Amino acid sequence: MSARDEAVLAMERRPWPGPGAKERAIREQLALSPTRYYQLLSALLDDPAALAHDPVTVNRLRRVRQAHRDAR
């Protein structure tokens, strides 16, 4: 996994105080647009290396993604 991939997963582990804080941090700390960030995150959820690196976060996000899909 790249350092950027690890940073994306680390961003997902953090609690966020309010609306907009996460998007602001994505832009400032990772120099990514929120859209690109979520594209990268989505790809990471299917990456076995990401699962090995941070299984708790990846499995939690996989459950959230599946719940959204089931709600459609």
C-alpha positions in Angstrom: 0.0 0.0 0.0 1.1 3.5 -0.7 1.5 6.2 1.9 -1.5 8.0 0.3 -3.6 4.8 0.7 -2.6 4.6 4.4 -3.5 8.3 4.9 -6.9 7.7 3.4 -7.6 4.8 5.8 -6.2 6.9 8.7 -8.6 9.7 7.7 -11.5 7.2 7.9 -10.5 6.2 11.4 -10.8 9.7 12.8 -14.0 11.1 14.4 -15.2 14.3 12.8 -16.7 17.2 14.8 -19.2 18.5 12.3 -20.2 18.9 8.7 -17.5 20.1 6.4 -14.6 19.3 8.7 -13.7 16.1 7.0 -13.9 17.5 3.5 -11.7 20.5 4.5 -9.2 18.0 6.0 -9.2 16.0 2.8 -8.4 19.0 0.8 -5.8 20.4 3.2 -4.0 17.3 4.4 -4.2 15.0 1.3 -4.5 17.7 -1.4 -7.4 15.7 -3.0 -10.9 16.7 -3.9 -13.5 14.9 -1.9 -14.7 13.2 -5.0 -11.3 11.8 -5.8 -10.8 10.8 -2.1 -14.0 8.8 -2.1 -13.0 7.1 -5.4 -9.7 6.1 -3.9 -11.5 4.9 -0.7 -13.9 2.8 -2.7 -11.1 1.1 -4.5 -9.3 0.5 -1.2 -12.3 -1.3 0.2 -11.8 -4.0 -2.4 -8.0 -4.2 -1.9 -6.7 -7.2 0.1 -3.7 -5.2 1.2 -6.0 -2.5 2.7 -7.9 -5.2 4.6 -4.6 -6.7 5.9 -3.4 -3.2 6.9 -6.6 -2.0 8.7 -9.2 -4.8 9.0 -11.4 -3.0 11.5 -11.8 0.1 9.4 -12.1 -1.7 6.0 -14.7 -4.2 7.3 -16.7 -1.4 8.9 -16.7 0.6 5.7 -17.6 -2.5 3.7 -20.7 -3.0 5.9 -21.7 0.6 5.5 -21.3 0.3 1.7 -23.4 -2.9 1.6 -26.1 -1.3 3.7 -26.3 1.6 1.3 -26.5 -0.9 -1.6 -29.2 -2.9 0.1 -31.3 0.2 0.7 -31.5 1.0 -3.0 
